Amino acid sequence: MSMLEVYDMVKELGYDRPLEIFWQSPGGVLSVNALKTDSDMLSMLASMPRNKYAHVYLQEIVEEHMPDSETVNDAGIFEHVNNVNDAGIFEHVDTVNDAGIFEHVDTVRNVETNIPTDAETVKNTVRRLDFSDSEDDEDTDYVGSESEQSDSPFEDSENDLVDDDLVCEENVGVGRDIPGFRAGSTEDSDESVDSEDETESLHSPSDSETETEKKRFPEFDSTLDMKNPKFRKGLLFYDQKIFKATLKQYAVKNRFNLRLKVNDTARVQAVCKDGCPWMVWASKMHPKDKTNSTWQIKTYIGEHKCVRDTKNRNCTFRWLATEYLEKFRVDPNYSAKSLKHDVMKDHMLVVERSKCIRAKKLALEMILGNQEEQYARIYDYLGELRGTNPGTTTILHLDNRLFVRMYVCLQACKDGFRAGCRPLICLDGCFLKGYYQGWLLEAIGIDANDCIYPLAYAVVESENKESWTWFLQILETDLGLTNSFHYTFMSDKQKGLIDSILELFPNSSSRTCVRHLYNNFKLQSQNQGKALKDALWKAARATYMKEWTDAMNELKAMSEPAFNWLVAKDPKNWSKAHFSTNCKSDMLLNNLCESFNKMILELRDKPILTMMEMIRCKIMTRIASKKEAAEKIIGTLCPKIQKKLEKIIEQSIRCWPRNAGGQRWEVSVGFEDQHAVDLEAQTCSCRKWDLTGIPCIHVASVILHIGARPEDFVNSCYRKDTQLEIYSHMVKPVRGPKQWVHYQTDEPLLPPVIRRPVGRPQTKRRKEPDEQVKKTGKMSKLGVHMTCSKCGSKGHNKRSCRGQVGGNARSARMAPRRNARPSRSNTSEPMPTGHARVASEPMPTGHARVASTSRMPTGSARPSKLPQSSVQGSQTQENVSNRQKST
């Protein structure tokens, strides 16, 4: 048999348009092969089974046209029926029955599953064609049926067949030959096609009993139904944990005090108060199946006869932490007081403040991570950091398994420092507020816009010489600080830091923050006051030697001890007149580190990995934002430097430049203030241009006088190109903890030994008495020594005064009251001061009671001698009574 015969058969079926022909391999496997050539035909005939049945499929090439299928109606008229699915594809099932009749069935093929769709959408047409070759197939015994020997002219009509439906059921095998297709009823095929109730549908070949149960019983969706859960008999739950959580949610939302009367691994019974009929009973659906954890409500009584409560045992701190987790995620500073108020507002429940505190602690732990568990994943985090940012230095120092120190220096920070940052490194440390405490050491650089540029950071056990030496040794290797002569270190004179710098960088310059220097200066009792403070700062701001000498002489004239204390300090560490000009900076304060500490202030109480990752994120976003800002700069200089230069140009108007020949100028600001400027060497005798690289007012006046641009005389370290070069090195993003590669270790790391002092841990820095505080209506009395107006002592006021022994006697220095009555004593001799004061004032009740013998307590001995003040008081009363009688 050749392909020409096949094409003729197809044409006889009414398919005149171009079609693609496929045949299905026998054996029930849905795999089709193209039927294009005679060799394909031979392959199909060779693989045919003994009964010579084959399934042939036709597919139209042009999808815009509707393929035609032919059928014969009751009147014997040949009709074309267009049946096409969404994809425009027809399927043809060709079989040869025992009678040798070629039968053709058109069905719509499902595009996604390659499985014939419901018979409802298919017009079945049967054709009688002789598919066997009479010459080649000699073993086939063919017996014609009565219908075949009929004289009907429509021999290929489907309506002529009576018993061939059984042939289709046996040989076409829609549900048997094509896996996954379930055959419908074969008693009345036409009725099954036209009826929607008996339509065949697609089903999985492995429908389990669990799927049948899911269709029979309702399911509880924890993502949707947990907000307001409702129970009913037969409700299915994923496991026991979900069921118990639903019970707790129901109890809190409806304010019922439910309790678990039965609670084990196989069954749970929840009841309400005594006398309330409400009850729910649930157990495992398949107790013997350990792999199936489904639970089902077997008994449920939903009627309540109890009163709702405002206090609920089911409202635990764990429930509160889960319910208000998103609020803590948005605002980690969400207070326990606010949580208590919101619970009362949302659920009409009263909770204790201590429960809210525990809920906040648990919620923050769920968001930020567990303090202790994060130490066990330090290896994973450092490995992820090195993998995503090649070249990053991460060093972990352990004591056996105990954590001691951890150091991180990102490769982008190294490259940015070498690209254009000035050779100035600021060092500082801040204490951590977490459970295990510790210290965070940082090294900060300065960019072209006088802003901070983080270099490295480390977590250490404490701030001492050993930890600083360990930190600086690694920093020296990372930044390549081989020749320390060109570098300058700024610090606050932390514990052991100065000794470490002198040991590791002997040729470097070192500066001390003048604010911290003044704090130590004023600790001396004779060094307090604003005048001495201004004198110290004047000496520190002096830029040349004569100005510094004059400032020191003024300080000496004001206070000799203050002068001696300050002279003992090396002026190279705190005075501009002695600073090196290599770093092009005249900073007197360690504000770069203070700014970084402010940036990470809210991170210092977080778990260690959360804190380290948030610091890295802040550095990453800062570098990206600074690069975007640098690209928008208009001009050649950075914005801060441009503002400084404009201010200098405004002040240069009062300067008078005079040319001394060539590039040398003489600039005077009045008669005594006169400086020499050399434009070629870029120096000025005031040393401000030398220190900063920005022209001073003397240089600016010369530049404007010759008609040049002051921006051209600014050092290149302040230019836009330098800023772009610094921030061209980006920190690459890091994946989350779920994607970290786990490094196999023998035993996990342990957190450090807790060093907690007695009392509540300190979370705020101790401020100085003269440090600026928040602006309020009243001035703060921090550091003020109070004086009591009663006893004259210092350290308390009259409200808290306990007075002297024997009573609250007024101080001798206090003046008497204005309305004090004069003394009426008749004695000629002057009365002692104490006695006269007692006699002139009204007698206290206690003294009169002592002087009167009739009011002595029963059983008490009469005093042998009254106090002198009491006797004098009695005499004064007698004199007054005698004078009244005489008058």
Secondary structure, DSSP 4 states (H G I P E B T S, - for coil): --HHHHHHHHHHTT--S-EEEEEEPSSS---EEE--SHHHHHHHHHHS-TT---EEEEEES-TTSPPEEEEE-TT--EEEEE---TT--EEEEEEE-TT--EEEEEEEBPTTT--B--GGG----------S-TTT--S------TTTT---S-TT-GGG-SSHHHHIIIII-HHHHSTTBPP---S-HHHHHH-STT---B--TT--HHHHHHHHS-B--TTTTTSS----TT-EESSHHHHHHHHHHHHHHHT---EEEEESSSEEEEE-STT---EEEEEESSTT-TT---EEEEEEE----S---SS-TT--HHHHHHHTHHHHHH-TT--HHHHHHHHHHHH-----HHHHHHHHHHHHHHHH--TTGGGGGHHHHHHHHHHHSTT-EEEEEEETTEEEEEEEE-HHHHHHHHHH--SEEEEEEEE--SSS--EEEEEEEE-TTS-EEEEEEEEESS-SHHHHHHHHHHHHHHHT---GGG-EEEE---TTHHHHHHHH-TTSEEEE-HHHHHHHHTTSGGG-SHHHHHHHHHHHH--SHHHHHHHHHHHHHH-HHHHHHHHTS-GGGT-GGG--SSS-----S-HHHHHHHHHTGGGTTS-HHHHHHHHHHHHHHHHHHHHHHHHT--SSB-HHHHHHHHHHHHHGGG-EEEEEETTEEEEEETTTEEEEEETTTTEETTSHHHHHSS--HHHHHHHHHHT--GGGGS-GGGBHHHHHHHTTSPPPP---GGGPPPPP-SS--BPPPP---SSSPP-SPPPPTTS-----SS---TT---B-TTT--BSS-SSS---BTTB-PPPTTSPPPTTPPPP----SSPPPHHHHHHHHSPPPHHHHHHH-GGGSPTTPPPPSS--HHHHHHHHHHHHHHHHHHH-
